Structure formats: C-alpha cells, structure tokens
Amino acid sequence: MPTGKSETTRKKVPKKKATTTSISKKIKTARLAKRISLDQIANETGFALSYLKDIEAGRVTPPVGALLQISKALQIDSGSLLREQSPAFKERIKAYTKRTENYAYETLTPGAENKHLSAFHVTVETGQEHSGVGYQHEGEEFNYVLKGKVQVIVGDYVNTLGAGDSLHFNSGIRHQLKNVGKETAELIVVIYSP
C-alpha cells in the first residue's frame, strides 16, 4: 500500500507544476517569437530581470496583475496565458490555489486580445492575501464580491466588502486583496487597461 501512496503523490506533483510550466512556456514562447528582450519587458512592466527570469523558468507563479502587465508588454491576450485546455479545469484551479497559497483565477474573457477589458473569477481561501506589498497596473479595476468577506486595500485605504458589495478604483495605485472572512471568498474582477 505505501507504494500506491507514493505513486499518487508523484502523480500530483507534476500536475501542479504543469500549470506553472504552461504559463512560463507561453510567456517565453511569445517573447521569443516577437523578438522582445527581457530587458524590454522589465522596462515595460517595472519587474526585476531576476523575477522575469524566474517566471520564464517556472520557478515563480505570477499573480494575475503581473500576468496582465506581462501580456500587455508582449501584446498578447492575457486570457491565452490563463486558459486551460484540460476538462479537469476546476481540479487544476484547486491545485493552483494550493500551490500559490493565496488565490486562484479563471479568465472569463478568453480570446479578448487587443481588448481593453479583462474579467476574471477570483477565488481566495480563508485568511489568504496577495503576498508582498501589493499590485498596480495602469487603468481601472472593478471588484464584485460573490461570496465571503474581503478587504481591498487601495494605497493606505482599507475597503471591507461582503457578498453583493462592489468597488471601482484606480488600479494604478498599489492595491492588495485579502480574505478576512471565515469562508472561501469568490469575486468577479474586471480590469480596464488603456
């Protein structure tokens, strides 16, 4: 029986890494196809060169804000980085949430290349938040809470939202999302990029 358990564990590990590797490969492939250097991406996004290298190598799973900035710099549809081909999409989202230990997101606007709006279904586990100091990206953001209780910190201002509440803000200001409730929170996040 122990052999069966270790085989199950071995099967799950590649599955989790597959999503990261898939995103990493898509970013690197798009960048090389367009003959864009990492230095150019760093200048367009403000991300450190080492962070971008870690993303392309699959060592780091970038949050949705970072993916939006990278896809804009590469002039590709952000949905193409998030789109999953597998019929077991929900299971992969669960694995992704567990791996990043903060949130999972699913694009609601696949194929929206060259569009200004991107919509996502975001799931944040209890007590989880964006890691680091927060995110910012040019444009505007609209959050609508479907379930749970979250804090959206915009600059120094803390907004506490429950199910049915919404918030529209300047996404150029550093912002952070945190689940402060006792259940998994679900949101619709719509991002406008000029």
Order of alpha helices (4+ residues) and beta strands (2+ residues): alpha-alpha-alpha-alpha-alpha-alpha-beta-beta-beta-beta-beta-beta-beta-beta
